[in-house]
Amino acid sequence: MKVVSEHEHHHEHHGHAAGGASWRTAASATLHCLTGCAIGEVLGMVIGTALGWGTVPTIVLAVALAFVFGYALTMRGVLRAGVGFRQALKIALAADTVSIAVMEIVDNGVMVVVPGAMDAGLASWLFWAALAFALAVAFVLTVPVNKWLIGRGAGHAVVHAYHR
């Protein structure tokens, strides 16, 4: 009978072998990233639109908040594992920067090219439909990036040692 350590169990549970990452693991990491990005995106779009800002400052705020919330969600789990704040921040930066950047480029690119989406206003179905569509496209295009990163021991793989 083989005794499986918690770490090995975690890897078996997420379905990736030593040689690379599974699509399931990549999708899980991307969903985690999407959560932080979506919170930041929505908050940034709401604040920028409510203040009557133009497209560029609104996108800058949304992107900045997406990074803040993306890193914060990762740090929360790492801090819970007993890691100090500075080290948790370094881990979050290493784990999420590329994933968040790809997601934000795709997400905001889609928002800008959907006719009228950025000018639609918060009460418009067009704004919310375009944002949901943009986040969905960003998710689909970021999963392969995360699969590649995790398969090389980078990206979200950096966080795995701290998951409980």
N, C-alpha and C positions, 0 to 999 in steps of 0.2 A: 504494500500500500504506500503510495506516494504522499508525502506531506506537502501541502501547497502553502507557501507563505502568502501573507496578505498581498504583497506586491505582485507575486505571480498570479494570484487569483484575480487581481485588478486587471492585469494584462489579458488574461484569458477571458474575463468578463467583457472587456472592450474589444476583444477579437482581433488583436494585432500580434503578429509574430515578430521575432527578433529582426527579421529581414526587411520589414516595412510595416506600414500602417494599413489597417483595413479601411474600407469606405465608411464603415459604421463609426470607427474612431474619429475619422476626419469629419464626418457629419456631426458627431457629438461636439467636437471642438469648435466647429463652425457655428453650431447652434448657440453655444456658450458666447462666442464672439458676437453673433447676431443680436443676442439679448442686450448686451451692453451698448452695441451700436444703435439698436432701435430706440432704447431709452434716450440716449444722447441726441440722436437724430430728431426724434419727435419733440423732445424738449427744446432743442435748438430751433427747429422750424416754428414751433408754437411761440417761443419768445421773440424770434426775429419778425415773424408775421404780425404778432400782436403789437410790436413796437413800430410797425410800418417800415421796417428795414428793406432794403433792396435784396436782390438775389445773392450777390456776392457776400455781403456781411452776414446774411442769414446762413448761407452754406458754411462760411468760416466758423460761425458759432456752433452749428450742428456738428461739424467735423470735430471741433475741439471737445465738445461735450461727449461725442461718441468715444473718443479716445479716453477721456476721463472715466466714463462709466465702464467701458471695456476693461481698463486696467483695474478699476475699483472692484469689479466682480471677481477678477482673478486674485487680487490681493486679499480679498475677504477670506477665501478658502485657504490661502497660504498662511495668512496671519493666524487663522484658527488652528493651523497645524503647529503653532508655536514659534514661527519664524519672526525675526525682528522686522520692523517697518522698512528700513533701508534695503535689507535683503529681499523682502517681499516685493518691493518696488522694482528692484533689479530683475527678479524672476518674472514679474508681470510684463516688464518692458521686453525681455527676451522672448516670452511666450506669445505675446499678442500683437506686437508692432506690425509685422508684415501682414498678418491676417486682417487686422483692423484697417490698415492702409488700403489693401486690395478691396475690401468691402466698401469702404468710403468712396474710393474712386469710382467703382461701378455704380453704387447706390446714387451718388450725387450726379454722375454722368447721365443716368437714366432720368432722374428728376428734371434735369435741365433740358433733355431732348423731348420729353413728353410735352406736347404743345399746351401751353397755358397752366401747367401744373404749379410752377413756382409763383404765379400770380393769382392762383385760384382762391386763396384764402382758406382759413381753417374751417369755415362752415361749408365748404364745397366738397361734394363727393369726389370730384376730380382730384383734388389735392390728396385726400386720404387713399383713394384707389391707386394713384400714381406712386405714392410713398410705399404702399404695401407691395405693389408690383416691383418697384425699385429694390426693396429689401429682399424680395424673393429671387430676383435675378442675381443680386449680389451674393446671396447664400449659395445658389447653384454654381456660380463661377468661383467662389472662394473655397468650396469643399476640395477640389483637386489641388489647390495651392496648399491647404492644410495637410492633405494626404502626403504630398511631396515633402513638406517640412517635417512632419512627425516621423516619416520613414527615415529621415536623416538625423533624428534625435534633436531636432530643433522645433521651434514653434511651441505648440501646446504640450509636446512631449516633455518640455522642461518642467512643467507643473505636475506631471504624473506622480512624482515621488512624494508630493505633499498632499495628495488626495486622501481623504479618510472616508 
